[in-house]
Amino acid sequence: MKSFQIVVGETPLVGTTSALVITCAMFVLSSMLKAYMSSRTKAFSFASTAAMLNNFFFACVSALLFVAVAFEAQSTGSFGSLDSFLCHRENSRTSRLQFLYYAFYLSKLWEFLDILFVAMQKAPVAWQFQWHHCTTFLAVFIGIKSQSSLDLLSMLTNTFHHIWMYLFFSNRNTFKIFVPVMLVTGTLQLLLGVLGLLYATHSIYYDVKDPCEGDLQANLFLLLLYCSYLYLWVEDLVRVANGETKQEAAARKEQ
C-alpha cells in the first residue's frame, strides 16, 4: 500500500484493451439476458433475494469508500481550495488515494451485477440504466489514463449517491425515506460532474501557463458521457413525475 500506484498497462484490468472488451461484454451480456428473460414466463426464484443482499452490501461498501476517500482528501489538503480539489491534484495523489481509486474502478464491475439481478427478476431494464452501468467502467478508466483532475469529485459524489440509492433498492419499504435524498444526490452528482468537466476543460484549453491536469480529448469525451447520463436521468425523473411506468415508457418509445 505504501508504494501503490495505478499504472496503465500494468495494474490488472487497467488497460485500453481490457476496458473496451469489458465494456462491450457488459452490453452483450446484459442485452442477451434481457432477450432471454423476455422469453421466460417466470423470474429466477433466487434473483430477488440475491438482488436485495447485493444492493445492501454495495451500499455498505460505498459508505466505506466515501468515508475513506473523504478522510484521505482532508488529510492531504485537497479541500483547501477549488484548485486543489478540481484542478491540480499531482501532490495529493497518495498511495492510499490511488488504492481507493483503483477500488472505485473495480467496483464498477460489481455495480454491473445490478443489471443482471434486475433482468433475472423480469423487471424492466431501462436504456438509461443499461447505458450508465455498462459505460461507467470505461469512464473511470479514461479518467485514470488521462490523469484527470476530477478523481476526487467523481469518487465522492458517486459513492455518496450509491449509499442512499442501493440502501433503498435493498429494501424499498424499510428505506423509502431515502428516496428524496437519492433523487437529489443522483441529480447533483451528474450536474457537478458536468460543471467540473467544463471547469477543467476550460482550464486545459485556455490556461497556457498552469492548466488543470488531464487531457482535452479525454475530458471532452467524458463530458459527452456525463451529458448523456444527465439527459437520461432527467428523462427518467420526468417519467416518474408523470406517473408513467417503465413498461409504458418503453411502449411509447417503440411507437
C-alpha positions in Angstrom: 0.0 0.0 0.0 2.8 2.4 0.8 4.0 2.5 -2.8 0.9 1.6 -4.6 0.3 3.4 -7.9 -2.1 2.7 -10.7 -0.1 2.0 -13.9 -1.9 1.8 -17.2 -1.0 -1.5 -18.9 0.5 -3.0 -15.7 -2.1 -2.8 -13.0 -4.7 -5.7 -13.5 -7.6 -4.7 -15.8 -6.2 -1.1 -16.2 -5.6 -1.1 -19.9 -7.3 0.2 -23.1 -8.0 -3.3 -24.4 -9.3 -4.5 -21.1 -11.6 -1.5 -20.7 -13.0 -1.8 -24.2 -13.5 -5.6 -24.1 -15.2 -5.5 -20.7 -17.5 -2.6 -21.7 -18.5 -4.4 -24.9 -19.0 -7.7 -22.9 -21.3 -5.8 -20.5 -23.5 -4.6 -23.3 -23.6 -8.0 -25.0 -24.3 -10.0 -21.8 -27.0 -7.6 -20.4 -28.7 -7.5 -23.8 -28.7 -11.2 -24.2 -30.1 -11.7 -20.7 -32.8 -9.2 -21.4 -33.8 -11.1 -24.5 -33.7 -14.4 -22.7 -35.8 -13.2 -19.8 -38.4 -11.8 -22.2 -39.0 -15.4 -23.4 -39.3 -16.8 -19.9 -42.6 -16.9 -18.1 -41.2 -16.6 -14.6 -38.3 -14.9 -12.9 -35.5 -16.8 -11.3 -36.5 -17.7 -7.8 -33.2 -16.6 -6.2 -33.0 -13.3 -8.0 -35.0 -11.1 -5.6 -33.1 -12.2 -2.5 -29.7 -12.1 -4.3 -30.5 -8.5 -5.5 -31.5 -7.4 -2.0 -28.3 -8.7 -0.5 -26.1 -7.4 -3.3 -27.7 -3.9 -3.0 -27.3 -3.8 0.7 -23.6 -4.8 0.7 -22.9 -2.5 -2.2 -24.4 0.4 -0.2 -22.1 -0.6 2.8 -19.0 -0.7 0.6 -20.0 2.6 -1.0 -20.2 4.2 2.5 -16.8 2.8 3.5 -15.3 4.1 0.2 -16.8 7.6 0.7 -15.5 7.9 4.3 -12.1 6.6 3.3 -11.8 8.9 0.3 -13.1 12.0 2.2 -10.6 11.3 5.1 -7.7 10.9 2.8 -8.6 14.0 0.8 -8.9 16.0 4.0 -5.5 14.8 5.3 -3.8 15.9 2.0 -5.4 19.3 2.0 -7.4 18.6 -1.1 -10.4 20.5 0.3 -8.3 23.6 0.8 -9.3 25.3 -2.4 -11.2 24.8 -5.7 -7.9 24.5 -7.5 -6.5 21.7 -5.2 -9.9 19.9 -5.4 -10.7 20.1 -9.1 -7.5 21.2 -10.9 -4.0 20.4 -9.6 -4.0 17.0 -8.0 -0.5 15.8 -8.6 0.7 16.5 -5.0 -2.4 14.9 -3.4 -2.4 11.5 -5.1 -1.1 9.5 -2.2 -0.7 5.7 -2.4 -3.8 5.3 -0.2 -5.8 7.5 -2.5 -4.5 5.6 -5.6 -5.6 2.4 -3.9 -9.0 3.8 -3.2 -9.3 5.0 -6.8 -8.4 1.5 -8.0 -11.1 0.0 -5.7 -13.6 2.5 -7.0 -12.6 1.5 -10.6 -13.1 -2.2 -9.8 -16.4 -1.5 -8.0 -17.9 -0.6 -11.4 -17.6 -4.4 -12.3 -19.5 -5.2 -9.2 -22.1 -2.5 -10.0 -22.8 -4.1 -13.3 -24.3 -7.1 -11.5 -27.2 -4.8 -10.7 -28.4 -5.1 -14.3 -28.2 -8.9 -14.2 -30.2 -9.2 -11.0 -32.9 -6.8 -12.2 -33.2 -8.6 -15.5 -33.4 -12.0 -13.7 -36.4 -10.7 -11.8 -38.1 -10.0 -15.1 -38.2 -6.3 -14.2 -37.7 -3.7 -17.0 -34.1 -2.8 -17.7 -34.4 0.8 -18.9 -31.9 2.1 -21.5 -30.8 4.8 -19.1 -30.0 2.1 -16.5 -28.2 -0.2 -19.0 -26.2 2.6 -20.7 -25.0 4.1 -17.4 -24.0 0.7 -15.8 -22.2 -0.5 -19.0 -20.1 2.6 -19.6 -19.0 3.8 -16.1 -16.2 1.3 -16.0 -14.9 2.8 -19.3 -15.5 6.3 -18.0 -13.4 5.7 -14.8 -10.6 4.1 -17.0 -10.5 7.2 -19.2 -10.1 9.3 -16.1 -7.2 7.1 -14.9 -5.4 7.0 -18.2 -5.7 10.8 -18.8 -4.7 11.6 -15.2 -7.9 13.6 -14.9 -8.1 16.1 -12.1 -11.6 15.1 -11.3 -10.8 11.9 -9.5 -12.0 13.1 -6.1 -15.1 14.7 -7.4 -16.2 11.6 -9.2 -15.4 9.3 -6.3 -17.1 11.4 -3.6 -20.3 12.2 -5.4 -20.8 8.8 -6.9 -20.1 6.8 -3.7 -22.3 9.2 -1.6 -25.2 8.8 -4.1 -24.8 5.0 -4.1 -25.2 4.8 -0.3 -28.8 6.0 -0.4 -29.7 4.5 -3.8 -28.6 1.0 -3.0 -30.0 1.1 0.5 -33.4 2.0 -1.0 -33.2 -0.8 -3.6 -32.2 -3.3 -1.0 -35.5 -2.9 0.8 -37.9 -0.3 -0.7 -40.3 -0.4 2.3 -37.7 0.0 5.0 -35.6 2.6 3.2 -38.3 4.5 1.3 -37.4 7.6 3.5 -34.2 7.9 1.4 -36.0 8.4 -1.9 -35.8 12.2 -1.8 -32.1 12.0 -0.8 -31.4 9.6 -3.6 -33.1 11.8 -6.2 -31.1 14.9 -5.0 -27.7 13.1 -4.8 -28.3 11.5 -8.2 -29.0 14.8 -9.8 -26.2 16.6 -8.0 -23.5 14.1 -8.9 -24.3 14.5 -12.6 -24.6 18.3 -12.5 -21.4 18.6 -10.5 -19.7 16.2 -12.9 -20.7 18.2 -15.9 -19.7 21.5 -14.2 -16.4 20.0 -13.0 -15.5 18.8 -16.5 -16.4 22.2 -18.0 -14.2 23.9 -15.5 -11.2 21.6 -16.1 -11.7 21.5 -19.9 -11.8 25.3 -20.0 -8.6 25.5 -18.0 -6.8 22.9 -20.2 -7.8 24.8 -23.3 -7.3 28.4 -22.2 -4.8 28.4 -19.4 -1.5 28.2 -21.1 0.7 28.8 -18.0 -0.8 26.5 -15.5 -3.8 24.4 -16.8 -5.6 21.7 -14.9 -4.3 18.2 -15.1 -5.8 15.9 -17.7 -6.2 15.6 -21.4 -8.5 17.8 -23.5 -9.8 15.0 -25.8 -10.5 12.7 -22.8 -12.3 15.5 -20.9 -14.5 16.2 -23.9 -15.4 12.5 -24.3 -16.2 12.3 -20.6 -18.3 15.5 -20.9 -20.4 13.8 -23.6 -20.8 10.8 -21.4 -21.9 12.8 -18.4 -24.3 14.9 -20.5 -25.9 11.6 -21.8 -26.2 10.4 -18.2 -27.8 13.7 -17.1 -30.2 13.7 -20.0 -31.3 10.1 -19.4 -31.6 10.7 -15.7 -33.8 13.8 -16.1 -35.9 11.9 -18.6 -36.4 9.2 -16.1 -37.3 11.8 -13.4 -39.9 13.3 -15.7 -41.4 9.9 -16.4 -41.7 9.3 -12.6 -43.2 12.7 -12.1 -45.8 12.0 -14.8 -46.7 8.7 -13.2 -45.6 6.7 -16.2 -44.3 3.1 -15.6 -41.1 1.8 -17.2 -43.2 -0.5 -19.3 -45.4 2.3 -20.5 -42.3 4.5 -21.3 -40.8 1.6 -23.4 -44.0 1.1 -25.3 -44.3 4.8 -26.0 -40.8 4.9 -27.4 -41.5 2.0 -29.7 -44.4 3.7 -31.3 
